[in-house]
Amino acid sequence: GALVYQYPRRTICKSGTSMRMECQAVGFQATSVAWYRQSPQKTFELIALSTVNSAIKYEQNFTQEKFPISHPNLSFSSMTVLNAYLEDRGLYLCGARQYSGNTLYFGEGSRLIVV
Amino acid sequence: GDSVTQTEGLVTVTEGLPVKLNCTYQTTYLTIAFFWYVQYLNEAPQVLLKSSTDNKRTEHQGFHATLHKSSSSFHLQKSSAQLSDSALYYCVHSNNRIFFGDGTQLVVKP
């Protein structure tokens, strides 16, 4: 079956430092990976959509300078939160899907705690 | 533009009674897929149901939903709620992008 592993599950970082999270697809080819942040109100904010062999598309209010993403192959993607501050706290989720499907398979999430 | 609306932020139901979570959508695309995702406490969202066929009922784990393009709806229903159904439920539609509703917290009480 299709699985997505995401790590680390939880990171506590000091204000102004950075956190990198990784997303690994198993059992399918992740031609596109969407990175989301789940707010304290539990709504999903799309940060960016990364498709292999295409430019990464960032949503309004999110930039490559703040959330650089790497998607080097069909099974792996990573995103870094640079210079994290309190407003960056939350659960970051990667959702991966293959070219032929619409189903988004989520990783377990990486929770960022900023102190 | 495209959007998904879940009107209830919280639905509370007594165990054994029916439950319905509402979902309506707006889209400019013809070919779209619809999903209900469920997120249990401290877990990742996972697919509960999916459909792209108009007026066809889809079922899983006792839940069912029917896509009605005429009313732009994809409501989630269950005839008898269980305590273990307590979770966050998201209605999602997908074309080349993915649109999440804001989620509905379902609480099933004994």
Interface residues (C-beta under 8 A of the other chain):
Chain A: V4 Q6 A34 Q41 K42 T43 F44 L46 L49 L93 G95 N102 T103 L104 Y105 F106 G107 E108 G109
Chain B: A33 F35 Y37 E43 A44 P45 Q46 V47 K50 S52 L88 Y90 V92 S94 N95 R97 I98 F100 D102 G103 Q105
